[in-house]
Amino acid sequence: MAAPYRTIRGIVEHEIEIRRSRFVCALAPAATEEAAREFVAERRRLYADATHNCSAYVVGESVRRADDDGEPGGTAGTPMLEMLTRRGFADVAAVVTRYFGGVLLGAGGLARAYGGAVGETLDRAEVVEMVPAAVVTVSVGHAQAGRLESDLRASPYALRGVDYGARVAFEVAVAEDRLPVFEEWIAAVTAGRAVTTLGGTVHLAR
């Protein structure tokens, strides 16, 4: 069963300074690995003069990547990734740009700095709670389709698409904990004439 997770609404940036080194963290929503890679590449272009541009991203339930970009292995990308996953975030890319200030921080200091930069930036982000939802196909006759489409668009349920065939099929995403209420509502607004079929699982913002 799919689990809920957290993501962010938009790009957010925050800078910290530790022993004269500057750490500039930027976070971006990334629904695909391609989007995450593009964001990392964009930040590296923007801060090409920096000492390091370390990155981490989590996309979906299975894609987790981290890059130390020249810092000692495991001291940058890994603590950044751990901060994202420990706090339940996914579909997020993080880049921390470092301008070296002349003082060595050591492995522990680096890990705290990179992880802490991500944590402080997450604190400033607009967080979106994502919950698992079932994709439900609601099928009705053409005579009822116009009214049902109007009702669905005015409802709190996410209408994903409409297919006009022998019958009209509406694809709706419904949070799993609202399925019983949704089925009762559909039965009421269609006078019991709709046929509902459960499909796959997606996530919805709550």
Secondary structure, DSSP 8 states (H G I E B T S, - for coil): ----EEEESS-EEEEEEETTEEEEEEEEE-SSHHHHHHHHHHHHHHTTTSSEEEEEEEETTTEEEEE-TTSSTTSSHHHHHHHHHHTTB-SEEEEEEEE--S---HHHHHHHHHHHHHHHHHHTS-EEEEEEEEEEEEEE-HHHHHHHHHHHHHSSSEEEEEEESSSEEEEEEEEGGGHHHHHHHHHHHTTT--EEEEEEEEEEE-
